[in-house]
Amino acid sequence: MTLSDAQQLEIDEARQAHTSTLRPTVAALEEILFQPIPLLDHGFIRVIDYMGDDNAVVQAARVSYGRGTKKVSEDRGLIQYLMRHWHTTPFEMAEIKIHVKLPIFVARQWIRHRTASVNEYSARYSVLDREFYLPEEAQLKAQAVTNRQGRGDGLEPQEAAQVLDLLRGDAERTYANYVWMLNEDQDGAKADPDRDGLARELARINLTLGTYTQWYWKTNLHNLMHFLRLRADPHAQYEIRVYAEALVDVFARWVPLTHEAFLEHRLGAVTLSASAVKAVRRLLAGEDAAAASSSLSPREWREVTAALGIDTTTK
């Protein structure tokens, strides 16, 4: 990840400015405020602003006027209870705003989470930078056999090298064509004074999905956890999972008690259907696997036994 002098100056000025406030702040989050956290080859996230902390969740749940003489252990217990029983509204009382730089194909996955406010860089108004995502060789894998939307085994080195050459060549060629069609530089000056350039909103349509875009993304704590539960999961696509895992670290700095409860009851938890619960009970009661799983599809039974670490081979 590289920053221009102007971008670095903007970050330095933001971090040097200090404002007195009576509202709650979080020291661990203040440490990284405005700072870019590098991701992939050219991407980043950085925290721009936030409102509330763990106490905002507790306060909303109790509808109280302050912390009083409560202990941290009491707050932890209440947050654990709220998370365990899916009481979501108190978690909506804290919000965070993130600046994200990411490849367009990752952005199209991300935007599926519609419970946030988003403002994206406009390629109708501004010229996109010459930055595009190229996967590391270790991430170049074949289509998974059992998962239609996942990756399987890695490619052979020669084939991986050829794929990277194709991705790089396509990205560079389409960006060169984009620049030619625009006939302008970043400042809007014509490269060739004897011809008009194509409108920016049209020139952009030829770019690859690996081209980087940027946006500001503001969401509340409840919806952030929903995003992370899906995108920090090992089954999520690698590229968006990289961003989600970085956000999990930000989440831990911001609201450590909520983060602890999230790991316990969401990210590290397993949800069973009513039929799956009955099947597991039958298995624990001594019935063989075939009988116990008779009410489930083979796929669900495999998922249940894998998640719970149940060996049915000798049952």
C-alpha positions as CSV (number, residue, x, y, z in Angstrom):
1,M,0.0,0.0,0.0
2,T,1.3,3.4,-0.9
3,L,0.0,6.8,0.1
4,S,0.6,10.1,-1.7
5,D,2.2,13.0,0.1
6,A,-1.2,14.8,0.2
7,Q,-2.9,11.7,1.7
8,Q,-0.1,11.3,4.4
9,L,-0.3,15.0,5.2
10,E,-4.1,14.7,5.6
11,I,-3.7,11.8,8.0
12,D,-0.9,13.6,10.0
13,E,-3.0,16.7,10.4
14,A,-6.0,14.7,11.5
15,R,-4.0,12.9,14.1
16,Q,-2.4,16.1,15.4
17,A,-5.8,17.8,15.9
18,H,-7.2,17.4,19.4
19,T,-10.7,18.2,20.5
20,S,-12.0,18.2,24.1
21,T,-15.1,16.2,24.6
22,L,-17.4,14.9,27.3
23,R,-18.5,11.9,25.4
24,P,-16.9,8.5,26.0
25,T,-13.7,7.7,24.1
26,V,-11.8,4.5,23.8
27,A,-8.0,4.8,24.2
28,A,-7.1,1.7,22.3
29,L,-9.2,2.9,19.3
30,E,-7.8,6.4,19.5
31,E,-4.3,4.9,19.0
32,I,-5.2,3.9,15.5
33,L,-7.7,6.6,14.6
34,F,-7.2,7.8,10.9
35,Q,-4.2,5.4,10.5
36,P,-4.4,3.1,7.4
37,I,-4.1,-0.6,8.1
38,P,-2.7,-2.1,4.9
39,L,-4.6,-5.0,3.3
40,L,-4.0,-7.0,0.1
41,D,-1.6,-5.3,-2.3
42,H,-3.0,-1.7,-2.4
43,G,-6.0,-1.8,0.0
44,F,-6.5,-0.6,3.5
45,I,-9.1,0.2,6.2
46,R,-8.9,3.1,8.6
47,V,-11.2,4.2,11.4
48,I,-12.5,7.7,10.8
49,D,-14.9,8.1,13.7
50,Y,-17.0,6.2,16.2
51,M,-19.7,6.8,18.8
52,G,-20.2,4.8,22.0
53,D,-18.4,1.9,23.6
54,D,-19.2,-1.2,25.6
55,N,-20.9,1.0,28.2
56,A,-23.3,2.4,25.5
57,V,-24.6,-1.2,25.1
58,V,-25.0,-1.7,28.8
59,Q,-26.6,1.7,29.3
60,A,-29.1,1.1,26.6
61,A,-30.0,-2.3,28.0
62,R,-30.5,-0.9,31.5
63,V,-31.7,2.6,30.3
64,S,-29.6,4.1,33.1
65,Y,-28.0,7.5,33.6
66,G,-24.5,6.4,34.2
67,R,-22.1,3.7,35.3
68,G,-22.6,4.3,39.0
69,T,-20.9,1.6,41.1
70,K,-21.3,-1.2,38.6
71,K,-18.3,-3.5,38.1
72,V,-16.8,-4.6,34.8
73,S,-17.8,-8.1,35.6
74,E,-21.5,-7.0,35.8
75,D,-21.2,-5.4,32.4
76,R,-19.5,-8.4,30.9
77,G,-22.3,-10.7,32.3
78,L,-25.0,-8.5,30.8
79,I,-23.3,-8.2,27.4
80,Q,-22.9,-12.0,27.4
81,Y,-26.6,-12.4,28.2
82,L,-27.7,-10.0,25.5
83,M,-25.5,-11.8,22.9
84,R,-26.5,-15.3,24.0
85,H,-30.2,-14.5,23.8
86,W,-30.1,-12.4,20.6
87,H,-31.1,-9.1,22.1
88,T,-29.9,-6.9,19.3
89,T,-31.2,-3.4,19.9
90,P,-28.6,-2.4,22.6
91,F,-25.8,-3.1,20.2
92,E,-27.3,-0.6,17.7
93,M,-26.5,2.2,20.1
94,A,-22.8,2.3,19.1
95,E,-21.6,3.2,15.6
96,I,-18.3,3.3,13.7
97,K,-17.2,4.9,10.4
98,I,-14.5,3.2,8.3
99,H,-12.6,4.4,5.2
100,V,-12.1,1.4,3.0
101,K,-9.9,0.9,-0.1
102,L,-10.7,-2.4,-1.8
103,P,-11.0,-4.1,-5.3
104,I,-14.3,-3.6,-7.0
105,F,-15.2,-7.3,-6.9
106,V,-14.7,-7.3,-3.1
107,A,-16.8,-4.1,-2.9
108,R,-19.7,-5.9,-4.8
109,Q,-19.7,-8.6,-2.1
110,W,-19.4,-6.1,0.7
111,I,-22.3,-4.0,-0.5
112,R,-24.6,-7.0,-0.2
113,H,-24.7,-6.0,3.5
114,R,-27.3,-3.3,3.1
115,T,-27.5,-2.2,6.7
116,A,-24.9,0.6,6.5
117,S,-24.5,4.1,5.1
118,V,-22.0,4.1,2.1
119,N,-20.5,6.8,0.0
120,E,-18.2,5.5,-2.7
121,Y,-15.5,7.2,-4.8
122,S,-17.1,8.5,-8.0
123,A,-15.5,7.5,-11.3
124,R,-18.1,9.7,-13.0
125,Y,-16.5,12.7,-11.2
126,S,-12.8,11.7,-10.7
127,V,-10.2,9.6,-12.5
128,L,-9.4,6.3,-10.9
129,D,-5.9,5.5,-9.8
130,R,-3.8,3.0,-11.7
131,E,-4.1,0.3,-9.0
132,F,-5.5,-3.1,-9.4
133,Y,-5.5,-6.3,-7.3
134,L,-3.2,-9.2,-8.2
135,P,-3.5,-12.3,-6.0
136,E,-0.5,-13.9,-4.4
137,E,0.4,-17.1,-6.1
138,A,-0.7,-19.1,-3.0
139,Q,-4.3,-17.8,-3.6
140,L,-4.5,-19.0,-7.2
141,K,-6.5,-22.2,-6.8
142,A,-8.8,-24.4,-8.9
143,Q,-12.5,-24.4,-8.6
144,A,-13.6,-26.6,-5.6
145,V,-15.3,-29.8,-6.5
146,T,-17.8,-29.8,-3.7
147,N,-18.4,-26.1,-3.3
148,R,-19.6,-24.2,-6.4
149,Q,-18.5,-20.8,-5.0
150,G,-15.2,-21.8,-3.4
151,R,-11.6,-22.7,-4.2
152,G,-9.9,-26.1,-4.2
153,D,-6.3,-27.1,-4.7
154,G,-3.6,-24.7,-5.7
155,L,-2.5,-24.4,-9.3
156,E,0.8,-25.8,-10.6
157,P,3.5,-23.1,-10.6
158,Q,3.6,-22.8,-14.3
159,E,-0.1,-22.4,-14.7
160,A,-0.2,-19.9,-11.7
161,A,2.5,-17.8,-13.4
162,Q,0.5,-17.8,-16.6
163,V,-2.7,-16.7,-14.8
164,L,-0.8,-13.9,-13.1
165,D,0.5,-12.7,-16.4
166,L,-3.0,-12.7,-17.9
167,L,-4.5,-10.8,-14.9
168,R,-1.7,-8.2,-14.9
169,G,-1.8,-7.8,-18.7
170,D,-5.5,-7.4,-18.9
171,A,-5.5,-4.9,-16.0
172,E,-2.7,-2.8,-17.5
173,R,-4.2,-2.9,-21.0
174,T,-7.7,-1.9,-19.9
175,Y,-6.2,0.9,-17.7
176,A,-4.1,2.2,-20.6
177,N,-7.2,2.2,-22.8
178,Y,-9.1,4.0,-20.0
179,V,-6.5,6.7,-19.9
180,W,-6.5,7.0,-23.7
181,M,-10.3,7.3,-23.8
182,L,-10.3,9.9,-21.0
183,N,-7.5,12.0,-22.7
184,E,-6.9,13.7,-19.4
185,D,-4.6,13.5,-16.4
186,Q,-5.6,13.5,-12.7
187,D,-5.8,17.3,-12.8
188,G,-8.2,17.3,-15.8
189,A,-5.6,18.6,-18.3
190,K,-5.9,17.2,-21.9
191,A,-3.1,14.8,-22.8
192,D,-3.8,15.4,-26.5
193,P,-5.1,19.0,-27.1
194,D,-6.4,18.1,-30.6
195,R,-9.1,15.7,-29.5
196,D,-11.9,15.4,-26.9
197,G,-11.8,12.7,-24.4
198,L,-14.7,10.3,-23.7
199,A,-16.9,11.1,-20.7
200,R,-15.5,9.6,-17.4
201,E,-18.8,7.7,-16.8
202,L,-18.3,5.8,-20.1
203,A,-14.5,5.4,-20.0
204,R,-14.7,3.5,-16.7
205,I,-16.8,0.6,-18.1
206,N,-13.9,-1.2,-19.6
207,L,-11.9,-1.5,-16.4
208,T,-11.4,-4.9,-14.7
209,L,-13.1,-5.9,-11.4
210,G,-9.7,-5.9,-9.8
211,T,-9.5,-2.1,-10.1
212,Y,-9.4,-0.5,-6.6
213,T,-12.3,1.7,-5.4
214,Q,-12.8,3.5,-2.1
215,W,-15.7,4.3,0.2
216,Y,-16.7,5.5,3.6
217,W,-18.8,2.8,5.4
218,K,-20.7,3.7,8.6
219,T,-22.6,1.0,10.5
220,N,-23.8,0.2,14.0
221,L,-22.3,-2.4,16.2
222,H,-25.1,-4.9,15.7
223,N,-24.8,-4.8,11.9
224,L,-21.0,-4.8,12.1
225,M,-21.2,-8.1,14.0
226,H,-23.6,-9.5,11.3
227,F,-21.1,-8.6,8.6
228,L,-18.2,-10.2,10.6
229,R,-20.1,-13.3,11.4
230,L,-20.4,-14.0,7.7
231,R,-17.2,-12.5,6.2
232,A,-14.7,-13.5,8.9
233,D,-15.9,-17.1,8.6
234,P,-13.4,-19.5,7.1
235,H,-15.8,-20.2,4.2
236,A,-15.9,-16.6,3.1
237,Q,-13.8,-15.6,0.0
238,Y,-10.2,-14.9,1.0
239,E,-10.1,-11.4,-0.2
240,I,-13.1,-10.1,1.7
241,R,-12.1,-12.2,4.7
242,V,-8.8,-10.3,4.9
243,Y,-10.8,-7.1,5.4
244,A,-13.2,-8.8,7.9
245,E,-10.3,-10.1,10.0
246,A,-8.8,-6.7,10.2
247,L,-12.2,-5.3,11.3
248,V,-12.3,-8.0,14.0
249,D,-9.1,-6.5,15.4
250,V,-10.6,-3.0,15.3
251,F,-13.7,-4.4,16.9
252,A,-11.6,-5.8,19.8
253,R,-10.0,-2.4,20.4
254,W,-13.3,-0.6,20.3
255,V,-15.6,-2.8,22.4
256,P,-13.6,-5.5,24.1
257,L,-16.4,-6.9,26.2
258,T,-18.7,-7.1,23.2
259,H,-15.9,-8.6,21.1
260,E,-15.4,-11.3,23.7
261,A,-19.1,-12.2,23.7
262,F,-19.2,-12.2,19.9
263,L,-16.4,-14.7,19.7
264,E,-18.1,-16.9,22.2
265,H,-21.7,-16.8,20.9
266,R,-21.4,-15.9,17.2
267,L,-18.1,-16.5,15.5
268,G,-17.1,-19.5,17.5
269,A,-20.6,-20.9,17.9
270,V,-22.7,-23.5,16.0
271,T,-26.4,-23.1,15.3
272,L,-28.4,-26.4,15.0
273,S,-31.8,-26.8,13.4
274,A,-34.5,-28.4,15.5
275,S,-34.1,-31.7,13.6
276,A,-30.3,-31.6,14.1
277,V,-30.8,-31.2,17.9
278,K,-33.1,-34.3,17.8
279,A,-30.6,-36.2,15.7
280,V,-27.7,-35.4,18.1
281,R,-29.8,-36.4,21.1
282,R,-30.6,-39.7,19.5
283,L,-26.9,-40.3,18.7
284,L,-26.0,-39.6,22.3
285,A,-28.7,-41.9,23.5
286,G,-26.9,-44.8,21.7
287,E,-28.7,-45.0,18.4
288,D,-26.6,-45.7,15.3
289,A,-25.8,-42.9,12.9
290,A,-28.1,-44.0,10.2
291,A,-31.1,-44.0,12.5
292,A,-30.1,-40.8,14.3
293,S,-29.6,-38.8,11.1
294,S,-32.7,-40.2,9.3
295,S,-34.5,-36.8,9.5
296,L,-31.7,-34.8,8.0
297,S,-30.3,-34.5,4.5
298,P,-26.8,-36.1,4.1
299,R,-25.3,-32.7,3.7
300,E,-26.7,-31.3,6.9
301,W,-25.7,-34.4,8.8
302,R,-22.1,-34.0,7.5
303,E,-22.1,-30.3,8.6
304,V,-23.5,-31.1,12.0
305,T,-21.0,-33.9,12.8
306,A,-18.1,-31.9,11.4
307,A,-19.0,-28.8,13.5
308,L,-19.4,-30.8,16.7
309,G,-16.4,-33.1,16.0
310,I,-18.6,-36.2,16.2
311,D,-17.1,-39.4,14.8
312,T,-20.0,-41.5,13.4
313,T,-17.8,-44.2,11.8
314,T,-18.2,-46.6,14.8
315,K,-21.7,-45.8,15.7
